[in-house]
Amino acid sequence: MAEGILIPLGFFAMVVAIVYLNIRKRERMMLLERGLDIDKFHKSEENMLQLKWGMLLIGVAIGLLLGDIFASKGLLEEWVSYFSMTFIFGGIALVASYFMGKKCPDEKKDNEPTSM
């Protein structure tokens, strides 16, 4: 049964990756045409993406841990405790990373040339 879904799933992932890489290439070419430095432009976005993923994974891990504790204590059914705690703490982590990202100063504004 798992083999029947892996092939379409792999094909879908390949199509998504190809589309993503084409869009990224087009974006980089537009930046080069305008004379902007690509590395400085994407550096802060990549740092924020890493922060978001790190906090999400930590939130999911805490959710799974608390879900296991609630299931073993009999406070919630096993499947309810795992799903609810995972989604609650994953969502909290994403919201926290959003607010942390808003507090960080924009490096893009520092790199823009000033007009005199």
ABEGO torsion letter per residue (X at the ends): XAAAAAAAAAAAAAAAAAAAAAAAAAAAAAAAAAGBBAAAAAAAAAAAAAAAAAAAAAAAAAAAAAAAAAAAAGABBAAAAAAAAAAAAAAAAAAAAAAAAAABBBAAAAABBBBX
